[in-house]
Amino acid sequence: MEKNWKFVIRLHLLLQSSMFLTTDAFKILVFYPTPSLSHQRPIMALTERLVQKGHELFVVSPNAVPGLEHYANYTYVDISFSYKYFSDKKENETVVLQQEISKWAYVQTHEKVANIHRAQFLSEAFFQFQRRVISEKIKFDVVIAESYSIPYTCAITRMVSNGTPLISMTTFSADFGVQKRISNVPHFSFVPTLMSDYTDRMSLWQKIENWLSYKYLSWRMEGQMLKAARQFIRDAYGNESERLVDGCWESVSLSLVTSNSLYYYPRLLGPNIIETGPLHLKTPAKLPKNLQEWLNGAEKGVIYFSLGSNMKAKSLPVQVRANFLRMFDELPAGYRVLWKSEDIDEAVRKPHNILMQDWVPQDSVLAHPNVKLFITQGGLQSFQEAVHFGVPMVGIPLFVDQGCQVSKIVDAKIGVRLSPKDLHSFEKIKTAVESVLYDESYQRNIRKLSAISRDFSSVALDKATFWVEHVARHGGAAHLRPSMVDANLIQYLCLDIISIFMAVLLVISFILFKGCESVIEMVSNFSIAKVKKG
């Protein structure tokens, strides 16, 4: 009987998906290779929406979308083996994110990320998919690619489906690499880079550091990705194929940014840079019974503590864990703590008011009305969820863009900052937690932002879907490309116009000077002549 029911459900899904496969459906190829759930959630949400609308999706990713496995218009290319490269085991090829990493040190980590993409596109799973595309002569209408993997995905796109428009998508708050090549050059005197700790109101020295660090880091990291992509293309397809990497970022038709000014800062953008806002936010699923009871039973409220999908609680120094345990233990009666704590030492004495779990359905927890504070590493998706569900934060930034997010949290007055070195001080942890937990202003501020977030998120997926379909339907988005992208620095800064004005001004000044000089000379000569006559 159970098998019959499964067959009926599968048949229903197949019929449902085939009903949508009309002449308006597009073939969409998705390359989203980063093995990190926080990177994958937005593209998984967009994939689900596009499949349900009837478009045919071919997705190369470490994460399959749950519930789509029986849809006829969803093809998943499994590169989940990539997760072995994001590990707490310190090996030559692994990316270790179990500690604070400065933006200068991250350059070395990024080089490993670039080589992970190489392993993914050299995998048997991808080669099988590529052979299928060639043998079946599949023609794609649009390709969606993760922003910083563009050198790889652009080359592959040109190889299997030349001429197909390319959409860049990022799970960061900005897409500077693509933006400066297809839209307009970001103005870093007023826009903090994603790896800085600044706001949009910087001092003179912060502006200088912001500009210089961006120039250096973007040069290094873009160079690493280009170098790795060229090596991959040469090894897999021969030296003559290396040209497929040329002009990769410039060939992007449109950029989708899964954030907006609520989580970053307002800035000037061309019409081909689309801020969709968060794509992964939806009605939270029902909580597991044990979590529901734990949260319900907190008379005064719950503190939720999670450092994201990459950093593990067990990687915190022993003294830091002891400081948190002591602080939680000293909370007034009626408060409870939910701590996402993978593989933490069971021998550690745990206060009675703490529930530790390896995995937590974060959005469902943050949506619970008893959650009063979120201690977070400041990842973008965590930040977006906290704002959306109205939970103030204590941010502990560790690497990449987390410092930028936590600076925004502080600037918006919806939380405070703890640096990793502050965690060695019990008093600093206690002060930070109590300042947010007991000050009603943080709750008021985040409730206001939560209302704004709900306005944005209600149309986010529709907005992203519209632009994907728009680019697919019209074969690109050249009509959205500002002409200033093709200007050189002299033209972009209007130095050519300024030089003309200055030249004219100099000519006029010279003429006036000479005129005045002549008048003075005439008056002088007249006076001398008059004196001589007298």
DRENFI-393916 format. One record per residue (C-alpha): x, y, z; residue in one letter. Coordinates in steps of 0.2 Angstrom, whole numbers, padded with zeros to 4 digits, always signed. Layout:
<rs>
XYZa/...
</rs>
This chain:
<rs>
+0000+0000+0000m/+0014+0012+0005e/+0023+0009-0012k/+0006+0013-0021n/+0005+0029-0012w/+0023+0034-0016k/+0019+0029-0035f/+0004+0040-0035v/+0013+0055-0027i/+0027+0053-0039r/+0015+0052-0054l/+0006+0068-0048h/+0022+0078-0047l/+0027+0072-0064l/+0011+0077-0072l/+0011+0093-0062q/+0028+0098-0069s/+0024+0093-0086s/+0009+0104-0087m/+0020+0119-0085f/+0032+0114-0099l/+0025+0126-0112t/+0033+0136-0126t/+0035+0150-0112d/+0047+0138-0102a/+0065+0141-0103f/+0080+0130-0101k/+0091+0137-0087i/+0108+0131-0082l/+0114+0135-0064v/+0132+0134-0058f/+0133+0137-0040y/+0148+0128-0033p/+0153+0134-0016t/+0151+0120-0003p/+0143+0131+0010s/+0124+0130+0015l/+0123+0149+0018s/+0129+0152+0000h/+0117+0138-0007q/+0100+0143+0002r/+0096+0158-0009p/+0099+0149-0026i/+0090+0134-0019m/+0075+0145-0016a/+0076+0153-0033l/+0078+0136-0041t/+0063+0129-0033e/+0052+0144-0039r/+0058+0142-0057l/+0055+0124-0057v/+0038+0126-0050q/+0034+0139-0063k/+0038+0126-0076g/+0056+0131-0082h/+0068+0117-0085e/+0082+0118-0073l/+0100+0110-0074f/+0109+0113-0058v/+0127+0110-0054v/+0128+0112-0035s/+0134+0103-0019p/+0116+0104-0013n/+0100+0096-0021a/+0084+0105-0018v/+0073+0095-0006p/+0056+0090-0014g/+0061+0093-0032l/+0069+0076-0035e/+0053+0069-0044h/+0050+0084-0055y/+0054+0080-0073a/+0060+0098-0076n/+0074+0097-0063y/+0091+0090-0066t/+0103+0089-0052y/+0122+0087-0055v/+0129+0081-0038d/+0145+0088-0033i/+0142+0086-0014s/+0159+0078-0012f/+0165+0096-0012s/+0160+0098+0006y/+0176+0088+0011k/+0186+0103+0006y/+0177+0114+0019f/+0183+0105+0035s/+0190+0108+0052d/+0205+0096+0047k/+0220+0106+0042k/+0226+0099+0026e/+0233+0107+0010n/+0217+0107+0000e/+0205+0111+0014t/+0197+0128+0018v/+0197+0129+0037v/+0185+0142+0044l/+0187+0137+0063q/+0195+0153+0068q/+0196+0172+0066e/+0203+0176+0048i/+0209+0194+0044s/+0205+0200+0027k/+0224+0200+0023w/+0225+0181+0028a/+0209+0177+0019y/+0219+0179+0002v/+0227+0162+0005q/+0211+0154+0009t/+0203+0161-0006h/+0216+0153-0017e/+0210+0136-0010k/+0192+0140-0014v/+0198+0143-0032a/+0206+0126-0033n/+0190+0118-0026i/+0181+0124-0041h/+0194+0116-0052r/+0191+0099-0043a/+0172+0101-0046q/+0173+0104-0064f/+0185+0090-0067l/+0174+0078-0058s/+0165+0063-0066e/+0148+0069-0061a/+0151+0085-0071f/+0159+0077-0086f/+0144+0065-0087q/+0132+0080-0087f/+0143+0089-0100q/+0143+0074-0112r/+0124+0073-0110r/+0122+0092-0115v/+0133+0089-0130i/+0125+0072-0136s/+0107+0079-0133e/+0112+0096-0141k/+0104+0105-0126i/+0103+0123-0129k/+0101+0134-0114f/+0092+0151-0113d/+0101+0158-0099v/+0115+0153-0086v/+0115+0158-0068i/+0132+0158-0060a/+0139+0162-0043e/+0148+0178-0044s/+0166+0174-0039y/+0166+0158-0049s/+0162+0168-0066i/+0179+0164-0074p/+0176+0145-0073y/+0157+0146-0077t/+0159+0158-0091c/+0172+0147-0100a/+0161+0132-0098i/+0146+0141-0104t/+0155+0147-0119r/+0160+0129-0123m/+0143+0120-0121v/+0131+0134-0125s/+0140+0148-0134n/+0130+0165-0135g/+0119+0161-0120t/+0117+0176-0108p/+0125+0175-0091l/+0117+0181-0075i/+0129+0183-0060s/+0121+0180-0043m/+0129+0183-0026t/+0125+0179-0008t/+0135+0194-0002f/+0128+0211+0000s/+0137+0218-0016a/+0144+0211-0032d/+0158+0223-0034f/+0168+0212-0046g/+0154+0212-0059v/+0147+0229-0055q/+0163+0238-0060k/+0163+0229-0076r/+0145+0230-0082i/+0137+0245-0072s/+0147+0258-0063n/+0163+0259-0053v/+0158+0258-0034p/+0163+0274-0025h/+0173+0268-0010f/+0173+0285-0001s/+0155+0281+0003f/+0153+0262+0002v/+0162+0251+0013p/+0170+0236+0005t/+0163+0219+0011l/+0179+0214+0020m/+0180+0230+0030s/+0173+0235+0047d/+0167+0252+0042y/+0150+0260+0039t/+0145+0272+0024d/+0151+0287+0035r/+0170+0285+0035m/+0184+0296+0042s/+0197+0302+0029l/+0209+0288+0035w/+0196+0275+0034q/+0192+0280+0016k/+0210+0279+0011i/+0211+0262+0019e/+0195+0257+0011n/+0201+0261-0006w/+0218+0254-0005l/+0213+0237+0003s/+0199+0235-0010y/+0211+0238-0024k/+0224+0226-0017y/+0212+0212-0012l/+0202+0212-0028s/+0217+0212-0038w/+0224+0197-0028r/+0208+0187-0027m/+0202+0190-0045e/+0219+0185-0051g/+0219+0169-0041q/+0202+0164-0049m/+0208+0169-0066l/+0224+0159-0064k/+0215+0143-0058a/+0202+0144-0071a/+0215+0146-0085r/+0224+0131-0078q/+0208+0121-0077f/+0203+0125-0095i/+0221+0121-0102r/+0222+0104-0092d/+0204+0099-0097a/+0202+0105-0115y/+0219+0110-0121g/+0229+0126-0122n/+0219+0133-0137e/+0204+0134-0126s/+0211+0146-0113e/+0204+0161-0123r/+0187+0155-0117l/+0191+0164-0100v/+0195+0181-0108d/+0183+0195-0104g/+0173+0184-0092c/+0166+0197-0080w/+0162+0209-0094e/+0151+0196-0103s/+0139+0196-0088v/+0122+0202-0094s/+0114+0205-0076l/+0119+0204-0058s/+0107+0198-0045l/+0112+0203-0027v/+0102+0194-0013t/+0103+0208-0002s/+0097+0226-0001n/+0101+0243+0008s/+0092+0237+0023l/+0107+0225+0026y/+0120+0235+0018y/+0120+0254+0013y/+0111+0264-0001p/+0122+0267-0016r/+0121+0271-0034l/+0118+0256-0045l/+0115+0254-0064g/+0099+0246-0070p/+0108+0229-0073n/+0112+0227-0055i/+0097+0220-0046i/+0095+0220-0027e/+0082+0207-0024t/+0083+0206-0005g/+0084+0189+0004p/+0077+0175-0007l/+0077+0161+0006h/+0065+0169+0019l/+0048+0160+0019k/+0035+0154+0032t/+0045+0144+0045p/+0042+0126+0047a/+0035+0119+0063k/+0048+0116+0077l/+0052+0099+0083p/+0043+0095+0099k/+0058+0096+0110n/+0063+0114+0104l/+0045+0120+0104q/+0043+0114+0122e/+0060+0122+0127w/+0056+0139+0119l/+0038+0139+0126n/+0044+0135+0144g/+0056+0151+0145a/+0046+0163+0156e/+0057+0178+0153k/+0064+0173+0136g/+0077+0163+0126v/+0095+0168+0120i/+0099+0159+0104y/+0118+0156+0101f/+0124+0150+0084s/+0140+0154+0075l/+0133+0148+0058g/+0135+0133+0047s/+0154+0134+0046n/+0161+0139+0063m/+0159+0125+0076k/+0157+0128+0094a/+0170+0115+0099k/+0183+0126+0090s/+0180+0140+0102l/+0195+0141+0115p/+0191+0132+0131v/+0191+0148+0141q/+0179+0156+0129v/+0167+0142+0131r/+0169+0143+0150a/+0165+0161+0149n/+0149+0158+0140f/+0143+0144+0151l/+0146+0155+0166r/+0137+0169+0159m/+0122+0159+0154f/+0122+0151+0171d/+0121+0168+0180e/+0106+0173+0170l/+0091+0177+0180p/+0078+0164+0183a/+0066+0162+0169g/+0079+0164+0155y/+0084+0149+0144r/+0098+0147+0131v/+0098+0137+0115l/+0115+0134+0109w/+0120+0126+0092k/+0135+0117+0097s/+0142+0103+0086e/+0152+0090+0094d/+0155+0100+0110i/+0164+0090+0124d/+0150+0081+0134e/+0161+0081+0149a/+0159+0100+0151v/+0147+0105+0165r/+0131+0112+0157k/+0120+0124+0167p/+0102+0118+0168h/+0095+0132+0158n/+0105+0127+0142i/+0099+0116+0128l/+0113+0111+0116m/+0110+0104+0099q/+0120+0099+0084d/+0107+0106+0072w/+0094+0120+0074v/+0081+0125+0062p/+0086+0143+0063q/+0072+0153+0055d/+0059+0143+0065s/+0068+0147+0081v/+0070+0165+0077l/+0052+0167+0073a/+0047+0161+0090h/+0041+0175+0101p/+0051+0170+0116n/+0068+0172+0107v/+0074+0189+0114k/+0093+0189+0108l/+0103+0181+0095f/+0122+0179+0097i/+0128+0177+0080t/+0144+0177+0069q/+0136+0190+0058g/+0134+0180+0042g/+0122+0188+0029l/+0108+0175+0030q/+0108+0175+0049s/+0108+0194+0049f/+0093+0194+0037q/+0083+0181+0047e/+0086+0190+0063a/+0080+0207+0056v/+0065+0198+0047h/+0059+0190+0063f/+0064+0205+0074g/+0077+0198+0086v/+0091+0210+0091p/+0109+0203+0091m/+0126+0202+0098v/+0138+0200+0083g/+0155+0191+0084i/+0163+0193+0067p/+0176+0180+0062l/+0180+0182+0043f/+0175+0188+0026v/+0160+0199+0026d/+0155+0196+0044q/+0163+0212+0051g/+0154+0223+0038c/+0137+0215+0043q/+0141+0218+0062v/+0146+0236+0059s/+0129+0238+0050k/+0120+0230+0065i/+0129+0242+0077v/+0125+0257+0065d/+0107+0252+0064a/+0106+0251+0083k/+0099+0233+0083i/+0114+0225+0092g/+0132+0227+0098v/+0149+0220+0093r/+0160+0208+0102l/+0177+0205+0094s/+0185+0187+0095p/+0198+0193+0108k/+0184+0201+0119d/+0177+0183+0121l/+0192+0179+0133h/+0184+0192+0145s/+0169+0186+0155f/+0165+0204+0159e/+0164+0210+0141k/+0153+0195+0136i/+0141+0199+0151k/+0141+0217+0147t/+0137+0215+0129a/+0123+0202+0132v/+0115+0212+0146e/+0115+0228+0136s/+0105+0221+0122v/+0094+0209+0133l/+0088+0223+0145y/+0088+0238+0134d/+0071+0240+0125e/+0078+0252+0112s/+0086+0237+0103y/+0069+0229+0102q/+0060+0245+0096r/+0073+0247+0082n/+0073+0230+0076i/+0054+0229+0075r/+0054+0244+0064k/+0067+0235+0052l/+0057+0219+0053s/+0042+0228+0046a/+0052+0235+0032i/+0060+0218+0029s/+0043+0210+0027r/+0039+0222+0013d/+0054+0218+0003f/+0054+0199+0006s/+0036+0198+0000s/+0042+0202-0018v/+0060+0196-0018a/+0057+0179-0027l/+0045+0187-0039d/+0058+0200-0043k/+0072+0188-0045a/+0061+0176-0056t/+0056+0191-0067f/+0073+0196-0071w/+0079+0178-0075v/+0064+0176-0087e/+0068+0194-0094h/+0086+0190-0098v/+0081+0173-0105a/+0067+0180-0116r/+0077+0194-0124h/+0094+0185-0125g/+0103+0196-0113g/+0102+0213-0106a/+0112+0224-0117a/+0098+0237-0116h/+0102+0239-0097l/+0121+0242-0099r/+0126+0260-0095p/+0138+0267-0108s/+0150+0273-0094m/+0156+0255-0092v/+0166+0257-0108d/+0173+0274-0103a/+0191+0275-0098n/+0196+0283-0081l/+0198+0301-0089i/+0181+0300-0096q/+0173+0292-0081y/+0180+0306-0069l/+0175+0319-0082c/+0193+0325-0083l/+0192+0328-0102d/+0177+0340-0098i/+0186+0348-0084i/+0202+0350-0094s/+0192+0359-0108i/+0184+0371-0095f/+0201+0374-0087m/+0209+0377-0104a/+0195+0390-0109v/+0197+0398-0092l/+0215+0399-0094l/+0213+0407-0111v/+0200+0419-0104i/+0211+0423-0090s/+0226+0426-0101f/+0216+0437-0112i/+0210+0447-0097l/+0227+0448-0090f/+0234+0454-0107k/+0220+0467-0108g/+0223+0473-0091c/+0241+0474-0094e/+0238+0484-0110s/+0226+0496-0102v/+0239+0499-0088i/+0252+0502-0100e/+0242+0514-0110m/+0237+0524-0094v/+0255+0524-0089s/+0261+0531-0105n/+0247+0544-0105f/+0252+0550-0088s/+0270+0551-0093i/+0266+0561-0108a/+0256+0573-0099k/+0269+0576-0086v/+0282+0579-0100k/+0271+0592-0107k/+0268+0601-0091g/
</rs>
